[in-house]
């Protein structure tokens, strides 16, 4: 290292840069820079550089979600009108289209207080006679499963039961921030341990066939747990889970296979939560987990995002959108292509 200096990066954090020189007898090195970034987590809104909104949830979430923008001039916030067609509204709970009727609540378990014995808990038996979570850090998923069965409205256990881990809402301090190429993005001010639930994908639950201008809507999440089970892209295909034969409508879904369009989807274009701002990555640090709690219809499962690994503070949160290349078509029938700017070493260079 022959020279080093510090600069302010585009996100407001200190960037250390180093210039290297070739040592005698070593291969020739071109002048290069090695980047390390770190930043101090703000303690109050006045310390946040580029703050454009103190809480995009408008007080709905227990933990405020600030938004920052050091890219646009003048800076804009991720609220209000996003374009001439869409006016975005934050919601922490799922909304339902008028023709959507949810299944009746499942019977649930007879446990009292907390669920302790997986052999006697009816919900644990659906998970292969074991609890999917451990108590550590407020509840962490032991491993990704085809479907996670949680305790629901008719269960006898308390809200603090570990088998209700994904139902407790946001607990990490998240920030929505503007990026130069990827639009809005999300990062956490807190360390997130592997297996911890981060957020649910919230929007309007609707029938896929009734969506208009689907090709122009980038906020649609198909509820296709079968595809999630088989694996998206290079994700390892998991072995058959003991709970699958007990899932309502599983046989019908299995007959349809993944060639058909999922019957239901979540549309977060105009109504949604912080999950709609989480970007794609070809090497993500979050993964999708289907969760059933109130009912057992897999076609209407909740879509949760969990930490795939331990995530340090201020690292962008990402998950794999799961698009197959050349799978998206425009209104004219032609294949649409979108470049990927995730920056991962194994980036596929295209989102779809």
ChimeraX attribute file (.defattr): number of C-alpha atoms within 10 A of each C-alpha:
attribute: neighborCount
match mode: 1-to-1
recipient: residues
	/A:1	9
	/A:2	8
	/A:3	10
	/A:4	12
	/A:5	9
	/A:6	12
	/A:7	11
	/A:8	11
	/A:9	13
	/A:10	14
	/A:11	18
	/A:12	16
	/A:13	16
	/A:14	16
	/A:15	18
	/A:16	17
	/A:17	17
	/A:18	16
	/A:19	14
	/A:20	16
	/A:21	13
	/A:22	13
	/A:23	9
	/A:24	7
	/A:25	6
	/A:26	7
	/A:27	8
	/A:28	10
	/A:29	10
	/A:30	10
	/A:31	10
	/A:32	11
	/A:33	14
	/A:34	11
	/A:35	10
	/A:36	11
	/A:37	13
	/A:38	14
	/A:39	13
	/A:40	11
	/A:41	14
	/A:42	11
	/A:43	8
	/A:44	8
	/A:45	12
	/A:46	10
	/A:47	11
	/A:48	16
	/A:49	15
	/A:50	19
	/A:51	20
	/A:52	19
	/A:53	19
	/A:54	18
	/A:55	18
	/A:56	23
	/A:57	21
	/A:58	14
	/A:59	11
	/A:60	15
	/A:61	16
	/A:62	12
	/A:63	15
	/A:64	18
	/A:65	23
	/A:66	21
	/A:67	26
	/A:68	25
	/A:69	25
	/A:70	20
	/A:71	17
	/A:72	12
	/A:73	7
	/A:74	7
	/A:75	13
	/A:76	19
	/A:77	20
	/A:78	20
	/A:79	15
	/A:80	13
	/A:81	13
	/A:82	14
	/A:83	8
	/A:84	6
	/A:85	8
	/A:86	13
	/A:87	13
	/A:88	18
	/A:89	19
	/A:90	20
	/A:91	21
	/A:92	19
	/A:93	16
	/A:94	17
	/A:95	18
	/A:96	16
	/A:97	11
	/A:98	8
	/A:99	9
	/A:100	12
	/A:101	8
	/A:102	11
	/A:103	11
	/A:104	10
	/A:105	13
	/A:106	17
	/A:107	15
	/A:108	20
	/A:109	20
	/A:110	15
	/A:111	19
	/A:112	12
	/A:113	12
	/A:114	14
	/A:115	25
	/A:116	17
	/A:117	13
	/A:118	16
	/A:119	13
	/A:120	14
	/A:121	20
	/A:122	20
	/A:123	27
	/A:124	24
	/A:125	17
	/A:126	22
	/A:127	22
	/A:128	16
	/A:129	17
	/A:130	15
	/A:131	24
	/A:132	22
	/A:133	21
	/A:134	15
	/A:135	12
	/A:136	11
	/A:137	10
	/A:138	15
	/A:139	20
	/A:140	22
	/A:141	24
	/A:142	13
	/A:143	10
	/A:144	17
	/A:145	21
	/A:146	23
	/A:147	24
	/A:148	25
	/A:149	28
	/A:150	26
	/A:151	31
	/A:152	22
	/A:153	15
	/A:154	15
	/A:155	22
	/A:156	16
	/A:157	22
	/A:158	15
	/A:159	17
	/A:160	15
	/A:161	19
	/A:162	23
	/A:163	29
	/A:164	19
	/A:165	22
	/A:166	25
	/A:167	18
	/A:168	12
	/A:169	16
	/A:170	19
	/A:171	14
	/A:172	19
	/A:173	16
	/A:174	22
	/A:175	21
	/A:176	26
	/A:177	24
	/A:178	24
	/A:179	17
	/A:180	13
	/A:181	10
	/A:182	13
	/A:183	12
	/A:184	19
	/A:185	22
	/A:186	23
	/A:187	20
	/A:188	21
	/A:189	17
	/A:190	16
	/A:191	14
	/A:192	20
	/A:193	18
	/A:194	18
	/A:195	23
	/A:196	24
	/A:197	28
	/A:198	23
	/A:199	22
	/A:200	26
	/A:201	23
	/A:202	25
	/A:203	28
	/A:204	20
	/A:205	23
	/A:206	21
	/A:207	18
	/A:208	19
	/A:209	12
	/A:210	11
	/A:211	13
	/A:212	9
	/A:213	9
	/A:214	17
	/A:215	13
	/A:216	11
	/A:217	13
	/A:218	11
	/A:219	18
	/A:220	20
	/A:221	20
	/A:222	20
	/A:223	23
	/A:224	22
	/A:225	24
	/A:226	20
	/A:227	16
	/A:228	22
	/A:229	22
	/A:230	16
	/A:231	15
	/A:232	16
	/A:233	14
	/A:234	9
	/A:235	13
	/A:236	10
	/A:237	12
	/A:238	13
	/A:239	10
	/A:240	12
	/A:241	14
	/A:242	13
	/A:243	18
	/A:244	16
	/A:245	12
	/A:246	12
	/A:247	17
	/A:248	14
	/A:249	13
	/A:250	16
	/A:251	12
	/A:252	9
	/A:253	18
	/A:254	10
	/A:255	8
	/A:256	12
	/A:257	13
	/A:258	15
	/A:259	7
	/A:260	8
	/A:261	14
	/A:262	21
	/A:263	16
	/A:264	20
	/A:265	22
	/A:266	26
	/A:267	27
	/A:268	28
	/A:269	18
	/A:270	18
	/A:271	22
	/A:272	25
	/A:273	23
	/A:274	23
	/A:275	22
	/A:276	23
	/A:277	20
	/A:278	18
	/A:279	20
	/A:280	21
	/A:281	24
	/A:282	24
	/A:283	17
	/A:284	19
	/A:285	20
	/A:286	26
	/A:287	21
	/A:288	22
	/A:289	22
	/A:290	25
	/A:291	24
	/A:292	21
	/A:293	24
	/A:294	22
	/A:295	24
	/A:296	20
	/A:297	17
	/A:298	21
	/A:299	22
	/A:300	22
	/A:301	22
	/A:302	22
	/A:303	21
	/A:304	20
	/A:305	22
	/A:306	25
	/A:307	24
	/A:308	21
	/A:309	15
	/A:310	14
	/A:311	19
	/A:312	14
	/A:313	18
	/A:314	20
	/A:315	16
	/A:316	19
	/A:317	22
	/A:318	24
	/A:319	20
	/A:320	19
	/A:321	18
	/A:322	18
	/A:323	14
	/A:324	12
	/A:325	14
	/A:326	14
	/A:327	10
	/A:328	16
	/A:329	15
	/A:330	13
	/A:331	11
	/A:332	7
	/A:333	8
	/A:334	10
	/A:335	13
	/A:336	15
	/A:337	15
	/A:338	12
	/A:339	11
	/A:340	18
	/A:341	18
	/A:342	21
	/A:343	12
	/A:344	13
	/A:345	8
	/A:346	10
	/A:347	14
	/A:348	17
	/A:349	14
	/A:350	16
	/A:351	21
	/A:352	19
